[in-house]
Amino acid sequence: MGTNNNMICNMETGVCGPAGDDTNTMEFIDLSAPKKTIDLYYVTDPICSHCWALEPVLRKFVHQYGHYFNMHTLMGGLLEKWGEGPVDPANGISGPSDVAGHWREVGEHSRMPIDGTVWYDNPISSSFIPSRVYKVIQKNNPELANTFLRRAREELFAFNKNIAQDDVLIDIINQVGLDGEEFVNQSKLPEADTKLHEDFQIVRQLGVRGFPTIVMMNEEQKGVRIVGARSLEDYANALQRLLPDETIEPKQLSRFDQLLKEEKLLFSREIEEFYSIDKNKVETFAKEQLPQDAYTVNSLLGEKYIQAK
């Protein structure tokens, strides 16, 4: 009588013994993740109001379709310094006070709150300053770079803080779990400026002239350039065009408690976009999805926001 040496310990029953007839054949499997063949370049700037307006859509797009692409966030260099002449004559911006009205329009249209009075009270001298900080964090702690960028935008647009000031930057960096003073000091070294200008060079090579711009490129260096804040469908359709041999499928959305734990603060417009719910249902949705003692609901410039405790 032959001997069966095909023995296993069954994970479900805990019993060790003969494997049985169903494991007599060799089974080939593939556990590798799908190869990401698309590079996505997000060209932005810490003080770009239209980039702030894009946050709700971009978050959902990256969350649902990020498994198809490698994302690269690039600083575009919106404002090096204020000079004697117009900075943005096309939009009627000659000095800091001209920015406030433009920002308010963007905030009202997008429903991503923008105060804007910082331009009267304590104007930002240069967007290069927080951009250099971003590059230093991106080099040393890449997983926290976009978290820093988000927190900086919250402080600037919603809470009216000057993110070109050392004390404000130090506080934001400390909030994301890094040594604020150390990173601000590093951002003033020549290497940080070199890294920033490397971004500028890539941005020029991509043919980008405004923010936000998203460029998606395939392995053949053919791609799609999308200028301005667009809809989720626009970005998904562009991605599909670059992957014609497969049907792209969105990933399942995170639960609200998971999302808020990660993001810390979300405005109503962001929650509406992410979960495809109406404005008047956001608070009810929060009550249904979150423990009562886990969050607070606040208002700013006529818009609700939910913050993790």
PETA-V434923 format. One record per backbone hydrogen bond with DSSP energy under -1.0 kcal/mol. NH is the residue of the N-H (numbers start at 1). CO is the residue of the C=O. E is the energy in kcal/mol with one decimal. If there is no record, write none. Layout:
NH/CO/E
NH/CO/E
This chain:
7/5/-1.5
8/17/-2.8
10/15/-2.8
14/10/-2.5
17/8/-2.8
19/6/-3.2
23/20/-1.2
24/21/-1.4
39/217/-2.7
40/70/-3.1
41/215/-3.3
42/72/-2.9
43/213/-2.9
44/74/-2.7
48/45/-1.9
52/48/-1.5
53/49/-1.9
54/50/-1.1
58/54/-2.7
59/55/-2.5
60/56/-1.4
61/57/-2.5
62/58/-2.7
63/59/-2.4
64/60/-2.5
65/61/-2.7
66/62/-1.7
68/65/-2.2
69/66/-1.0
70/38/-2.7
72/40/-3.1
74/42/-3.0
76/44/-2.9
87/93/-1.4
88/93/-2.5
91/88/-1.2
92/89/-1.4
93/88/-2.4
98/95/-1.4
99/96/-1.5
103/99/-2.7
104/100/-2.3
105/101/-1.9
106/102/-1.8
107/103/-2.6
108/104/-2.6
109/105/-2.3
110/106/-2.5
111/107/-2.1
115/157/-3.1
119/116/-1.8
120/117/-1.4
121/117/-2.5
122/118/-2.3
127/79/-2.6
128/79/-1.0
131/127/-1.5
132/128/-2.3
133/129/-1.5
134/130/-2.3
135/131/-2.1
136/132/-2.0
137/133/-2.4
138/134/-3.0
139/135/-1.8
140/136/-2.0
141/137/-3.5
144/141/-2.5
148/144/-2.4
149/145/-2.1
150/146/-2.1
151/147/-2.5
152/148/-2.7
153/149/-2.0
154/150/-2.3
155/151/-2.3
156/152/-2.1
157/153/-2.6
158/154/-1.1
159/154/-1.8
161/155/-3.3
163/161/-1.0
165/162/-1.5
169/165/-2.4
170/166/-2.9
171/167/-1.8
172/168/-2.1
173/169/-2.6
174/170/-2.4
175/171/-1.8
176/172/-1.2
177/174/-1.6
178/173/-2.0
180/178/-1.1
183/179/-2.3
184/180/-2.4
185/181/-2.2
186/182/-2.1
187/183/-1.8
188/185/-1.1
189/186/-1.6
193/189/-1.1
194/190/-2.2
195/191/-2.4
196/192/-2.0
197/193/-2.3
198/194/-1.5
199/195/-1.4
200/196/-1.8
201/197/-1.9
202/198/-1.8
203/199/-2.6
204/200/-2.1
205/201/-2.2
206/202/-1.9
207/204/-1.4
208/203/-2.1
213/43/-1.6
214/226/-2.6
215/41/-2.4
216/224/-2.7
217/39/-2.7
218/222/-2.7
221/218/-2.0
224/216/-2.2
226/214/-3.2
228/212/-3.0
235/231/-1.6
236/232/-2.5
237/233/-2.8
238/234/-1.9
239/235/-2.2
240/236/-2.3
241/237/-1.9
242/238/-1.1
246/243/-1.6
251/64/-2.2
259/255/-2.4
260/256/-2.8
261/257/-1.7
262/258/-1.7
263/259/-2.8
264/260/-2.7
265/263/-1.7
266/306/-2.4
268/304/-2.6
271/267/-1.8
272/268/-2.8
273/269/-1.9
274/270/-2.4
275/271/-2.3
277/272/-1.3
281/278/-1.6
282/279/-1.3
285/281/-2.5
286/282/-2.3
287/283/-2.1
288/284/-1.9
289/285/-1.9
290/286/-2.4
294/291/-2.0
296/307/-2.2
298/305/-2.8
300/303/-2.7
303/300/-1.9
305/298/-2.7
306/266/-2.8
307/296/-2.3
308/264/-3.0
309/294/-2.1
